[in-house]
Amino acid sequence: MAGIEMEKLMELNTLVFSSLEFLFRYLPLFLLLFFAVPDRFKLFVLFSCSIVFYALGDPQYVFLLLGMALVNYLFGRTVGKGAKRWMAAAVACNVGLLVYFKLSNAFDASFLLPVGISFYTFKSLSYLADVYRKKIPEERSFLRLAAYLCMFPQIVSGPIMRYEDALKGLTCETYRLTRVEDGLKYLVAGLAAKVLIADRLGILWNDVQTVGFESISTPLAWLGMAAYSLQLYFDFAGYSLMAVGIGQMIGFPVIENFHYPYASRSVSEFYRRWHMTLGSWFKDYVYIPLGGSRKGTKRTVLNLLAVWLLTGFWHGNGIHFLVWGLCLGLLIVAEKLWLGRFLAEHRILSHLYVLLVIPLTWILFAVESLPQAGLYFTRLFPFFGTGETVYAGDFLKELTIFAPTLAAAVLFCIPAVGIWCEKHRRNTVVMLLLAAVFWIAVYRMANAANNPFMYANF
């Protein structure tokens, strides 16, 4: 995948929430400093610690992060006066820099993207656009804007919090113990999703890749596809929960980034529930400005395809990301024009449709080589036959090993389960279970190689 090489990211313990270094060194030190200082200094602690954490993880690009914070602060002071040419210059500067790094990485794999550039670029653009539209006032404090753009809980993989949502946290108001307690619970839940479910399922997907797509049985191909689909969800949703939890502990609002996407009844609904802050960003700052659905069917189709091609490019510069984005765009167009009414009228079939189609599209997302992706599809649908299964019992072997993790993953995809956990989060038994889960996760981290978050690649 494009972005930070995994070998490099594994060394960025400051920026990997599911590492012992972060959980037992950096985070406690930050929280101690943050709550120890008077309120008027808390924003400085957040900003300075974010820069230190970033510098410890990705020192070669820390001045780029600071420079872009300063540039966007200055742009904000000008676009707020309604200067269209300055807004155009601001967009060109931010987008141009992002495209430069992504294309440089595409032509030279050794050229690494700055950590989190996609996320802090999108935060900058949303802030500038909202100031230009008079939706929010320009920020006159560089420290407050820089803390928003650089804050370490969101710098690696979001969520993409809007500036108007962040303002309450940036005012550093009085904190309540219940907010810290709830934030800690989100942190533990996210850690469990990442370490106990996503990392475990990642082993199954790695086994499938190790055997080779040409040599796996059809049942194992389907199992591997399901494992990757769930791994990606719990990896990214887990990160989001941890980021939200840290933010809540220091006074920022809860930003929901996932809302049980596998309970959806269409691809369109799935992506309204998946990475919700990114989806709403594209809707508000790309789709609607292009005309949305207000200019006829043909223009609507073009706008949707444009948004999804950009979404594919945002995730990476490989051709497989563009194909993935285009396929999703076509599916959403088909739902909008033809399939939507059918799916709305057939509850069971619509759920089955999502549970079949979404994992199939993840293969295009996961496999960098299109020929290899095509090979995987021939194992899923062996109508023409490709290769020979090395071991006919591969499916039962893997299922026996990973059945408990798969069952837990499916269970926590069900909305009723999550709603029950949220409702009873202050129950003593639930709190004891969370404590046990935390130490089990710590044990797993201490006895396994660090496995960084998948979405830190993008």
C-alpha positions in Angstrom: 0.0 0.0 0.0 1.1 3.6 -0.6 2.2 5.7 2.3 4.3 4.8 5.3 6.2 1.5 4.9 5.2 -1.0 7.5 8.8 -1.4 8.6 9.1 2.3 9.3 5.7 2.5 11.0 6.6 -0.3 13.4 9.3 2.0 14.7 6.9 4.9 15.2 5.8 3.8 18.7 4.9 7.3 19.6 2.3 7.4 16.9 1.0 3.8 17.3 -1.6 3.7 20.0 -1.5 -0.1 20.3 2.1 -0.1 21.6 3.3 -0.4 25.2 5.5 2.7 24.7 2.5 4.8 23.9 0.2 3.4 26.6 2.6 3.3 29.5 5.0 6.2 28.7 3.8 8.8 26.3 0.1 8.9 27.1 0.4 8.9 30.9 3.1 11.6 30.7 0.9 13.8 28.5 -2.1 13.4 30.7 -0.1 14.1 33.8 1.2 17.4 32.3 -2.2 18.3 30.8 -4.1 18.0 34.1 -1.3 19.4 36.2 -1.0 22.8 34.6 -3.5 25.6 34.9 -6.3 25.8 32.3 -4.6 28.7 30.4 -1.6 26.5 29.7 -3.4 23.3 28.7 -3.6 24.3 25.0 0.1 24.8 24.9 0.7 21.4 26.5 -1.5 19.8 23.9 0.2 21.5 21.0 3.8 21.1 22.3 3.3 17.4 23.2 1.7 16.7 19.8 4.8 18.2 18.1 7.2 16.3 20.3 5.3 13.1 19.7 5.3 13.7 16.0 9.0 14.6 16.0 9.9 11.4 17.8 8.0 9.4 15.3 8.7 11.2 12.0 11.4 13.8 12.6 12.1 14.6 8.9 8.6 16.0 8.4 7.9 17.8 11.6 8.9 21.2 10.1 6.5 20.5 7.2 3.7 20.0 9.7 4.5 23.2 11.5 5.0 25.1 8.2 1.6 24.0 6.9 0.0 25.0 10.2 1.5 28.5 9.9 0.6 28.7 6.2 -3.0 27.7 6.8 -3.3 30.1 9.7 -2.2 33.0 7.4 -4.6 31.8 4.7 -7.4 31.7 7.2 -6.8 35.4 8.0 -7.2 36.3 4.3 -10.0 34.0 3.1 -12.1 35.2 5.9 -12.4 38.5 4.1 -14.0 36.8 1.2 -11.0 36.9 -1.1 -11.7 34.2 -3.8 -8.1 34.3 -5.1 -6.7 33.6 -1.7 -9.1 30.7 -1.2 -8.0 29.3 -4.6 -4.3 29.7 -3.6 -5.0 28.0 -0.3 -6.6 25.0 -2.0 -3.8 24.8 -4.6 -1.2 24.9 -1.9 -2.8 22.2 0.2 -3.9 19.9 -2.6 -0.7 20.5 -4.5 1.4 19.4 -1.6 -0.6 16.3 -1.0 -0.6 15.3 -4.7 3.2 15.9 -4.8 3.9 13.5 -2.0 1.5 10.9 -3.3 2.9 11.0 -6.8 6.5 11.1 -5.6 5.7 7.9 -3.6 4.1 6.4 -6.7 7.2 6.8 -8.9 9.7 6.1 -6.1 8.7 3.6 -3.5 11.6 4.7 -1.2 10.0 8.1 -1.0 7.9 8.0 2.1 4.8 10.1 2.8 4.7 12.3 5.9 2.8 10.7 8.7 -0.9 11.8 8.6 -0.5 14.2 5.7 -3.9 13.2 4.2 -5.7 13.9 7.5 -4.2 17.2 8.4 -4.5 18.4 4.8 -8.3 17.6 4.9 -8.7 19.3 8.3 -6.9 22.4 6.9 -9.1 22.5 3.8 -12.4 22.1 5.8 -11.3 24.9 8.2 -10.5 27.3 5.3 -13.7 26.4 3.4 -15.8 27.0 6.4 -14.1 30.4 7.1 -14.5 31.4 3.5 -18.2 30.5 3.6 -18.7 32.5 6.8 -19.8 29.3 8.6 -17.2 29.9 11.3 -15.1 33.0 12.2 -11.4 33.1 11.3 -9.2 31.9 14.1 -7.0 34.7 15.4 -4.9 32.5 17.7 -2.2 30.6 15.9 -1.8 28.3 19.0 -5.4 27.3 18.9 -5.5 26.5 15.2 -2.1 24.7 15.3 -3.3 22.6 18.2 -6.4 21.6 16.2 -4.3 20.7 13.1 -1.5 18.9 14.9 -3.3 17.2 17.9 -1.7 13.8 18.3 -4.9 11.7 18.8 -6.0 12.5 15.3 -2.8 13.1 13.4 -2.2 9.5 12.1 -5.6 8.3 11.0 -8.3 10.8 12.0 -11.2 11.1 12.6 -11.4 14.3 10.5 -12.9 16.5 13.2 -14.4 19.8 11.9 -13.0 23.0 13.5 -16.5 24.0 14.7 -16.7 20.7 16.6 -13.2 21.0 18.0 -13.8 24.6 19.4 -15.2 23.4 22.7 -12.2 21.3 23.4 -9.8 24.0 22.3 -11.3 26.4 24.9 -9.9 24.0 27.6 -12.9 24.3 29.9 -13.3 22.6 33.3 -13.0 18.8 33.1 -15.3 16.3 34.7 -14.1 12.9 36.0 -16.9 11.2 34.2 -15.5 12.4 30.8 -12.1 11.0 31.7 -13.7 7.7 32.8 -15.8 7.4 29.6 -12.8 8.3 27.4 -10.7 5.6 29.1 -13.5 3.1 28.3 -13.4 4.1 24.6 -9.7 3.7 24.7 -9.8 0.2 26.1 -12.6 -0.9 23.8 -10.7 0.4 20.8 -7.5 -1.3 22.0 -9.4 -4.6 22.3 -10.9 -4.3 18.8 -7.4 -3.7 17.4 -5.3 -6.1 19.4 -7.7 -9.0 20.2 -9.7 -9.0 17.0 -8.1 -7.2 14.1 -4.5 -8.4 14.8 -5.7 -11.9 15.3 -7.7 -12.0 12.0 -4.6 -10.5 10.3 -2.8 -13.7 11.0 -5.5 -15.6 9.1 -5.3 -13.2 6.1 -1.5 -13.5 6.2 -1.7 -17.3 6.1 -3.8 -17.1 3.0 -1.2 -14.8 1.3 1.6 -17.1 2.4 0.0 -20.2 0.9 -0.5 -18.2 -2.4 -3.8 -17.4 -4.0 -3.3 -20.0 -6.7 -3.0 -22.7 -4.1 -5.8 -22.1 -1.6 -9.1 -23.9 -1.7 -12.3 -22.0 -2.5 -13.7 -22.3 1.0 -10.5 -20.8 2.4 -10.6 -18.0 -0.2 -14.1 -17.0 1.2 -12.9 -17.3 4.8 -9.8 -15.2 4.0 -12.0 -12.5 2.4 -14.3 -12.5 5.4 -11.3 -12.3 7.7 -9.8 -9.3 5.9 -13.1 -7.5 5.8 -13.5 -7.8 9.5 -9.8 -7.1 10.2 -9.9 -3.8 8.3 -13.1 -2.8 10.2 -11.9 -3.6 13.7 -8.5 -2.2 13.0 -9.8 1.2 11.8 -12.8 1.4 14.1 -10.5 0.4 17.0 -8.1 3.3 16.2 -11.1 5.7 15.9 -12.4 4.6 19.3 -8.9 5.1 20.9 -8.6 8.5 19.3 -12.0 9.6 20.4 -11.4 8.3 23.9 -8.1 10.3 24.3 -9.9 13.3 22.9 -12.8 12.9 25.3 -10.4 12.7 28.2 -9.1 16.1 27.5 -12.4 17.8 26.7 -13.1 17.2 23.0 -16.5 15.9 21.8 -17.2 12.4 20.8 -17.0 12.1 17.0 -18.6 8.9 15.6 -16.5 7.5 12.7 -18.2 4.1 12.4 -21.8 3.1 13.0 -22.2 -0.6 12.5 -21.6 -0.5 8.7 -22.1 -4.3 8.2 -25.7 -3.9 9.3 -26.3 -1.7 6.2 -28.7 -2.6 3.4 -26.9 -0.9 0.5 -23.4 0.1 -0.5 -24.5 3.7 -0.3 -25.6 3.2 3.3 -22.5 1.2 4.1 -20.3 4.2 3.3 -22.5 6.6 5.2 -21.7 4.4 8.2 -18.0 3.6 7.4 -15.3 6.3 8.0 -18.1 8.8 8.4 -15.9 11.8 8.8 -14.2 11.2 5.5 -17.5 10.5 3.7 -19.1 13.7 5.1 -15.9 15.6 4.1 -16.2 14.5 0.5 -19.9 15.2 0.4 -19.6 18.8 1.9 -16.4 19.9 0.2 -16.4 18.0 -3.2 -19.8 16.5 -4.1 -22.0 19.4 -3.2 -19.7 22.1 -4.7 -19.6 20.1 -7.9 -23.4 20.3 -8.1 -24.4 17.3 -6.1 -27.7 15.9 -7.5 -29.1 19.3 -8.4 -28.1 19.4 -12.1 -29.7 16.4 -13.6 -29.0 12.7 -13.8 -25.9 12.8 -16.0 -24.2 15.4 -13.9 -25.1 13.5 -10.7 -23.5 10.3 -12.1 -20.4 12.2 -13.1 -20.2 13.9 -9.7 -20.5 10.5 -7.9 -17.8 8.9 -10.1 -15.5 11.9 -9.6 -15.9 11.7 -5.8 -15.2 8.0 -5.7 -12.2 8.2 -8.0 -10.8 10.9 -5.7 -11.6 8.6 -2.7 -9.6 5.9 -4.3 -6.7 8.2 -5.0 -6.8 9.5 -1.4 -6.3 6.0 -0.1 -3.3 5.4 -2.3 -1.7 5.9 -5.6 -1.9 2.3 -6.8 -4.1 1.5 -9.8 -6.0 -1.0 -7.6 -7.2 1.9 -5.4 -8.6 3.7 -8.4 -10.3 0.5 -9.6 -11.7 0.0 -6.1 -13.0 3.6 -6.0 -14.5 3.3 -9.5 -16.3 0.0 -8.7 -17.8 1.5 -5.6 -18.9 4.6 -7.6 -20.6 2.4 -10.2 -22.4 0.4 -7.6 -23.6 3.6 -5.9 -24.8 5.0 -9.2 -26.6 1.7 -9.9 -28.3 1.9 -6.5 -29.3 5.5 -7.1 -30.8 4.8 -10.6 -32.1 1.3 -10.4 -31.4 -0.9 -7.4 -32.4 1.4 -4.5 -36.1 0.7 -4.6 -35.6 -3.0 -4.8 -33.2 -3.0 -1.9 -35.6 -0.9 0.2 -38.4 -3.4 -0.4 -36.4 -6.5 0.4 -34.9 -6.4 3.9 -33.2 -9.8 4.0 -31.9 -9.7 0.4 -30.5 -6.2 0.9 -28.5 -7.3 3.9 -27.2 -10.3 2.0 -26.3 -8.1 -0.9 -24.1 -5.9 1.3 -22.5 -8.8 3.1 -21.6 -10.3 -0.4 -20.6 -7.2 -2.4 -18.6 -5.2 0.2 -16.1 -8.0 1.0 -15.7 -8.6 -2.7 -14.7 -5.0 -3.2 -12.3 -5.2 -0.3 -10.2 -7.7 -2.4 -9.5 -4.9 -4.9 -8.5 -2.8 -1.9 -6.3 -5.4 -0.3 -4.5 -6.9 -3.2 -2.1 -4.5 -4.9 -1.7 -6.4 -8.1 -4.7 -6.5 -10.4 -3.7 -9.9 -11.9 -3.4 -11.3 -8.3 -6.8 -9.9 -7.5 -8.2 -11.5 -10.6 -6.5 -14.8 -9.5 -8.2 -14.5 -6.1 -11.6 -14.1 -7.7 -11.0 -17.3 -9.7 -10.5 -19.1 -6.4 -13.7 -17.5 -5.0 -15.6 -18.5 -8.2 -13.7 -21.5 -9.5 -15.8 -21.9 -12.7 -12.7 -22.1 -14.9 -10.2 -23.6 -12.5 -6.9 -22.0 -11.6 -4.1 -23.9 -9.9 -4.5 -26.7 -7.4 -5.3 -26.7 -3.8 -2.2 -27.5 -1.8 -4.1 -28.9 1.1 -7.8 -29.7 0.7 -8.3 -29.3 4.5 -6.9 -25.8 4.7 -10.3 -24.3 5.4 -11.1 -26.5 8.4 -7.6 -26.0 9.8 -7.9 -22.3 9.7 -11.5 -22.2 10.8 -10.7 -24.4 13.9 -7.9 -21.9 14.9 -9.8 -18.7 14.3 -13.4 -19.6 14.9 -13.6 -17.8 18.4 -12.1 -14.6 17.0 -14.4 -14.7 13.9 -17.4 -15.3 16.2 -16.5 -12.3 18.4 -16.0 -10.1 15.4 -19.4 -11.0 14.0 -21.0 -10.5 17.4 -19.6 -7.0 17.8 -20.8 -6.0 14.3 -24.4 -6.4 15.5 -25.9 -3.0 16.5 -27.9 -4.4 19.5 -24.7 -5.7 21.1 -22.9 -2.3 20.8 -26.0 -0.5 22.0 -26.2 -2.8 25.1 -22.5 -2.2 25.9 -22.9 1.6 25.6 -26.0 1.6 27.8 -24.3 -0.5 30.5 -20.9 1.1 30.3 -21.1 2.3 33.9 -22.1 -1.1 35.2 -19.6 -2.6 37.7 -19.4 -5.9 35.9 -18.8 -4.2 32.5 -16.1 -2.1 34.1 -14.4 -5.2 35.5 -14.6 -6.9 32.1 -13.0 -3.9 30.4 -10.2 -4.0 33.0 -9.6 -7.7 32.2 -9.8 -7.1 28.5 -7.2 -4.3 28.8 -4.7 -6.5 30.6 -5.3 -9.4 28.1 -4.5 -6.9 25.3 -1.4 -5.8 27.1 -0.3 -9.4 27.5 -0.9 -9.9 23.7 1.1 -6.8 22.9 4.0 -7.8 25.1 4.2 -11.2 23.5 3.8 -10.4 19.9 5.5 -8.2 17.3 4.0 -4.7 17.0 1.3 -4.6 14.3 0.6 -0.9 13.3 -2.8 0.3 12.3 -3.6 -0.5 8.7 -5.1 2.9 7.9 -1.9 4.7 8.9 -0.8 3.8 5.3 -3.2 6.2 3.8 
